[in-house]
Amino acid sequence: MTNKEIKALISLLDDPEVAPQIQEKIQTLGESLIPFLEESWEETLDSQQQQRLENLIHNLQFEGLQQRLRVWRDSGSDNLMEGMWLLNSYQYPDADLQVLNRAIEQLRFEVWTLLKPEMHPADQVQALNYVLFKTHKFAANTQNFHSPANSMLQRVLETRRGNPLTLCVIYLLVAQRLNLPIYGVNLPNLFVLTYRLDDLDVEPFYINCYNRGLVLSRTDIEHYIGQLNLTPNDIFYEPCTHVDIVRRAMRNLQLSFEKLQEPAKAAEVNKLLAILTDEPTTSEAAEPEEED
């Protein structure tokens, strides 16, 4: 369709008799029509028409997001940054992936300047902790634990406040770029990281980013599992996949919208979750209430 034909089509939304058919036609044409819908929104003073246009824009963006999420899943979901960016784009459709990449790259560079060859794993972690938690002051958002912003990578990078998962994701993305053997662990109620080498002489240990990079032993994790009265399971100690991480981020976001009494948004996030998962498991539960 030409630009003139697209604008003529959108103008028919004013006609209540044909508006449903026009909306359906616009939906089939996809995200390419969004700039035209936004232009129409700016030109009209009719609040009802503006609302219809806003709904159409959101529906087109959401459909596009679902398609991109399926592509990410089917391509192997190797890029954690891309998966978190896709979730981020639910709230911020115009979020620029390259802007997020540059923010992580800056953190990587700052840590890299502190690393030395043959540095002990514990010292490598201390270098990461220094840059993220002391220099940039990333910290737990304890004042507004269930804010949807805590699951948005863009917002956490801007505000330096997040939930256990997003703080771990930022830490993990930096570590990956430094080729450090750090991975996510789907611990119940608290997402953590683990540092593990193939070298049997180096005992794996865990990193709690919600507590400014506190290092934990396996015994500490076992004690934590015991406090929760859960039966020990290998997945509580072993690295998880990038899909596991993005799924958990989605569950956190869904819970946030439920807490805010926004069932429509919670239902949409559940649709995104359905693309990546079948049934949730105990180990993949959303983050707990703040006091836990």
Backbone torsions as a table, in degrees:
resi	resn	phi	psi	omega
1	MET	NA	144.8	175.8
2	THR	-78.5	164.9	178.0
3	ASN	-59.0	-38.8	-179.5
4	LYS	-64.5	-40.6	179.7
5	GLU	-67.7	-37.5	179.0
6	ILE	-64.5	-45.1	-179.9
7	LYS	-64.0	-37.8	177.9
8	ALA	-65.3	-39.9	178.7
9	LEU	-62.5	-45.8	-179.0
10	ILE	-64.4	-35.1	-179.6
11	SER	-62.8	-24.3	-180.0
12	LEU	-72.8	-9.6	176.8
13	LEU	-63.7	-19.6	178.4
14	ASP	-70.4	-19.7	-176.4
15	ASP	-91.3	109.6	-175.5
16	PRO	-61.7	-25.0	-177.7
17	GLU	-71.0	-33.0	-176.2
18	VAL	-112.2	-5.1	-175.2
19	ALA	-54.4	-43.7	179.9
20	PRO	-59.3	-41.9	179.4
21	GLN	-68.2	-36.0	179.6
22	ILE	-67.6	-42.4	177.8
23	GLN	-60.1	-41.4	179.1
24	GLU	-64.4	-40.9	179.0
25	LYS	-63.8	-43.9	179.5
26	ILE	-62.1	-39.6	-179.9
27	GLN	-61.2	-38.7	-179.3
28	THR	-71.5	-24.5	-178.7
29	LEU	-78.7	-21.6	170.6
30	GLY	88.0	-168.6	-171.4
31	GLU	-64.8	-18.9	-179.0
32	SER	-62.0	-19.5	-179.2
33	LEU	-85.7	-8.3	-175.7
34	ILE	-56.5	-46.5	179.1
35	PRO	-58.1	-35.3	179.1
36	PHE	-71.1	-38.3	177.1
37	LEU	-66.2	-39.1	178.5
38	GLU	-66.1	-38.1	177.6
39	GLU	-65.1	-41.0	178.6
40	SER	-64.5	-38.6	178.6
41	TRP	-59.8	-42.3	-178.5
42	GLU	-68.0	-27.1	-174.6
43	GLU	-88.0	-20.8	-177.3
44	THR	-95.0	149.3	175.0
45	LEU	-107.9	1.5	-179.3
46	ASP	-81.0	114.6	-176.3
47	SER	-65.2	-35.1	178.9
48	GLN	-67.3	-40.7	177.4
49	GLN	-65.4	-38.6	177.7
50	GLN	-61.8	-40.1	179.3
51	GLN	-65.1	-41.2	177.7
52	ARG	-61.3	-42.4	179.7
53	LEU	-65.7	-41.0	178.4
54	GLU	-61.4	-41.9	179.5
55	ASN	-64.3	-41.5	178.8
56	LEU	-63.7	-44.6	179.3
57	ILE	-60.3	-46.0	-179.9
58	HIS	-62.5	-43.4	-179.1
59	ASN	-62.2	-40.6	178.6
60	LEU	-66.0	-42.5	179.0
61	GLN	-64.5	-40.9	-178.2
62	PHE	-68.1	-39.3	177.2
63	GLU	-64.0	-42.1	178.0
64	GLY	-63.1	-39.9	178.8
65	LEU	-62.1	-43.4	179.3
66	GLN	-61.6	-40.9	179.4
67	GLN	-64.5	-42.7	-179.6
68	ARG	-67.8	-34.0	178.3
69	LEU	-66.6	-38.5	177.1
70	ARG	-64.1	-40.4	178.2
71	VAL	-62.6	-43.7	179.1
72	TRP	-61.1	-44.2	179.0
73	ARG	-62.3	-47.6	-174.4
74	ASP	-73.9	-19.6	-180.0
75	SER	-87.0	2.7	176.9
76	GLY	108.0	-8.7	177.0
77	SER	49.6	39.7	-178.6
78	ASP	-75.7	-27.6	-174.0
79	ASN	-94.1	100.8	-178.8
80	LEU	-64.6	-40.1	178.9
81	MET	-56.6	-44.7	-179.1
82	GLU	-64.1	-41.3	179.1
83	GLY	-62.2	-43.1	178.2
84	MET	-69.9	-34.1	176.4
85	TRP	-64.4	-39.5	178.8
86	LEU	-61.3	-44.7	176.8
87	LEU	-63.3	-42.4	177.9
88	ASN	-55.9	-36.6	-176.0
89	SER	-72.4	-9.0	173.5
90	TYR	-63.5	-43.7	178.8
91	GLN	-88.5	-32.0	-176.1
92	TYR	-127.5	80.4	-175.6
93	PRO	-59.2	-25.2	-178.1
94	ASP	-93.3	7.5	-179.7
95	ALA	-58.3	134.0	-176.5
96	ASP	-96.4	118.7	-180.0
97	LEU	-59.7	-36.9	-178.6
98	GLN	-67.8	-32.1	176.3
99	VAL	-64.5	-42.8	177.6
100	LEU	-64.4	-41.8	178.9
101	ASN	-61.0	-40.2	-179.8
102	ARG	-66.4	-36.9	178.8
103	ALA	-64.3	-42.8	178.3
104	ILE	-68.0	-38.4	180.0
105	GLU	-63.9	-36.7	177.4
106	GLN	-63.6	-42.5	177.7
107	LEU	-64.5	-42.4	178.3
108	ARG	-57.4	-45.3	-178.0
109	PHE	-61.6	-42.3	-178.5
110	GLU	-64.9	-38.2	177.1
111	VAL	-69.8	-42.2	-178.2
112	TRP	-56.2	-36.5	-179.6
113	THR	-66.4	-18.5	-179.3
114	LEU	-96.2	-15.0	-177.0
115	LEU	-82.8	146.9	178.1
116	LYS	-129.6	151.7	177.7
117	PRO	-55.6	143.8	177.3
118	GLU	62.8	18.7	177.4
119	MET	-66.4	139.3	179.9
120	HIS	-64.4	144.6	179.0
121	PRO	-50.2	-40.8	-179.8
122	ALA	-63.3	-35.8	178.9
123	ASP	-73.9	-33.5	175.2
124	GLN	-61.7	-43.2	178.8
125	VAL	-65.0	-38.0	178.2
126	GLN	-64.1	-34.5	176.9
127	ALA	-65.5	-43.4	176.2
128	LEU	-62.0	-46.0	-179.7
129	ASN	-60.6	-40.3	-178.1
130	TYR	-62.1	-46.6	-177.6
131	VAL	-69.2	-47.9	-174.0
132	LEU	-75.5	-44.3	-170.4
133	PHE	-99.4	-22.3	178.6
134	LYS	-101.9	-50.3	-178.9
135	THR	-71.2	-50.6	-176.2
136	HIS	-96.6	-8.1	172.6
137	LYS	58.9	38.7	169.7
138	PHE	-63.4	140.5	-176.1
139	ALA	-158.5	168.6	177.7
140	ALA	-68.1	137.6	175.2
141	ASN	-88.8	76.6	-176.4
142	THR	-77.0	-21.2	-178.5
143	GLN	-76.5	-28.5	-178.3
144	ASN	-140.9	64.9	-169.8
145	PHE	-59.8	-37.5	-173.8
146	HIS	-97.1	16.4	176.2
147	SER	-65.6	135.3	175.3
148	PRO	-56.3	-27.3	-179.7
149	ALA	-60.0	-25.5	-179.4
150	ASN	-66.7	-19.7	179.0
151	SER	-99.1	-1.3	-177.7
152	MET	-97.8	110.8	-176.0
153	LEU	-55.1	-40.8	179.4
154	GLN	-58.3	-46.9	-177.0
155	ARG	-69.8	-37.4	-179.9
156	VAL	-67.2	-37.4	176.9
157	LEU	-66.9	-31.4	-179.7
158	GLU	-79.2	-44.8	-172.8
159	THR	-92.3	-17.4	-176.5
160	ARG	66.3	21.4	178.0
161	ARG	-128.6	136.5	-179.3
162	GLY	-160.5	-175.1	175.9
163	ASN	-95.8	176.4	-177.5
164	PRO	-53.8	-40.4	-175.4
165	LEU	-68.4	-50.6	-175.7
166	THR	-67.9	-33.5	175.2
167	LEU	-63.9	-41.6	177.1
168	CYS	-65.4	-38.2	-179.7
169	VAL	-61.3	-45.5	179.3
170	ILE	-61.8	-45.8	177.7
171	TYR	-58.1	-45.5	-177.2
172	LEU	-66.7	-42.1	179.2
173	LEU	-61.9	-39.7	177.2
174	VAL	-66.3	-45.4	-178.8
175	ALA	-61.8	-39.9	179.7
176	GLN	-61.0	-39.6	-179.2
177	ARG	-71.8	-16.6	176.6
178	LEU	-98.2	4.2	-179.6
179	ASN	59.0	35.6	175.9
180	LEU	-90.5	141.4	-176.7
181	PRO	-79.6	65.4	-179.2
182	ILE	-115.0	136.6	-173.9
183	TYR	-139.8	160.7	176.6
184	GLY	-79.9	150.2	177.1
185	VAL	-131.4	124.4	-176.6
186	ASN	-83.4	64.6	178.5
187	LEU	-71.3	139.4	179.1
188	PRO	-59.6	131.2	174.5
189	ASN	69.0	-7.4	-179.3
190	LEU	-154.4	111.2	178.5
191	PHE	-79.2	132.5	179.7
192	VAL	-133.0	178.4	176.8
193	LEU	-118.7	160.3	174.4
194	THR	-131.2	142.6	174.8
195	TYR	-107.6	119.4	-178.7
196	ARG	-145.4	130.3	177.3
197	LEU	-105.6	159.4	173.6
198	ASP	-69.9	-21.3	179.0
199	ASP	-64.4	116.4	-176.6
200	LEU	-68.7	-15.3	-179.7
201	ASP	-78.2	-14.0	-179.7
202	VAL	-105.6	110.6	-178.4
203	GLU	-70.8	131.2	175.7
204	PRO	-59.4	145.4	175.1
205	PHE	-138.1	173.4	-171.4
206	TYR	-122.3	155.8	-176.0
207	ILE	-128.9	122.9	178.9
208	ASN	-100.5	97.6	-177.4
209	CYS	-70.7	-22.1	178.6
210	TYR	-72.2	-16.1	175.9
211	ASN	-117.9	47.1	174.1
212	ARG	54.0	40.4	173.9
213	GLY	80.2	23.6	179.3
214	LEU	-57.6	130.1	179.9
215	VAL	-87.0	132.8	-178.8
216	LEU	-123.6	149.9	175.2
217	SER	-94.0	171.4	175.5
218	ARG	-62.0	-35.5	177.8
219	THR	-61.0	-39.2	176.7
220	ASP	-61.3	-41.9	179.5
221	ILE	-66.3	-41.5	178.3
222	GLU	-61.1	-40.9	178.3
223	HIS	-64.0	-40.5	179.0
224	TYR	-62.6	-45.0	178.6
225	ILE	-61.0	-39.4	178.4
226	GLY	-63.6	-38.4	178.5
227	GLN	-63.4	-29.4	179.1
228	LEU	-84.5	-2.6	-179.0
229	ASN	58.7	39.9	178.6
230	LEU	-106.7	149.5	174.8
231	THR	-74.8	128.6	-179.7
232	PRO	-54.3	141.5	-178.4
233	ASN	-142.3	141.4	-177.9
234	ASP	-55.5	-33.6	-176.3
235	ILE	-69.7	-12.4	176.0
236	PHE	-77.0	-11.9	-175.0
237	TYR	-122.5	-20.4	-172.3
238	GLU	-97.7	157.3	177.9
239	PRO	-59.5	144.5	176.5
240	CYS	-107.0	172.5	-177.4
241	THR	-89.1	168.0	175.7
242	HIS	-64.7	-34.0	176.5
243	VAL	-63.2	-41.6	176.7
244	ASP	-56.4	-42.9	-176.5
245	ILE	-66.5	-46.4	-178.9
246	VAL	-67.6	-37.1	175.6
247	ARG	-59.4	-45.0	-178.7
248	ARG	-65.6	-37.6	176.5
249	ALA	-61.5	-38.7	178.3
250	MET	-65.4	-40.1	178.8
251	ARG	-65.0	-38.6	176.6
252	ASN	-61.5	-44.1	-178.9
253	LEU	-66.4	-41.3	177.6
254	GLN	-59.8	-44.1	178.4
255	LEU	-62.4	-38.9	178.8
256	SER	-59.7	-45.7	-179.8
257	PHE	-67.7	-34.7	176.1
258	GLU	-64.5	-41.6	178.5
259	LYS	-63.4	-32.6	-179.2
260	LEU	-87.5	5.0	-179.6
261	GLN	59.7	46.2	175.7
262	GLU	-119.7	74.0	-173.8
263	PRO	-63.9	-30.8	-179.3
264	ALA	-64.7	-43.7	179.1
265	LYS	-68.9	-39.0	177.9
266	ALA	-60.8	-38.9	179.9
267	ALA	-67.3	-37.5	178.9
268	GLU	-66.9	-41.8	178.0
269	VAL	-63.7	-34.9	177.2
270	ASN	-63.4	-33.6	175.6
271	LYS	-65.8	-39.0	176.4
272	LEU	-64.8	-41.7	179.8
273	LEU	-61.6	-37.5	-178.8
274	ALA	-63.4	-25.1	178.2
275	ILE	-68.7	-29.7	-174.4
276	LEU	-105.8	-7.8	-172.6
277	THR	-148.2	164.3	172.5
278	ASP	-100.9	-87.4	-180.0
279	GLU	-113.3	136.1	177.2
280	PRO	-66.2	151.6	176.2
281	THR	-116.9	167.1	-178.9
282	THR	-57.2	-40.1	-175.7
283	SER	-69.0	-17.2	-176.4
284	GLU	-106.8	18.9	-178.8
285	ALA	-63.6	158.2	176.9
286	ALA	-66.2	166.7	179.4
287	GLU	-61.9	150.7	-175.8
288	PRO	-77.8	177.8	172.0
289	GLU	-59.0	152.9	-174.5
290	GLU	-53.9	-40.1	-173.8
291	GLU	-70.7	-14.1	177.4
292	ASP	-78.7	NA	NA
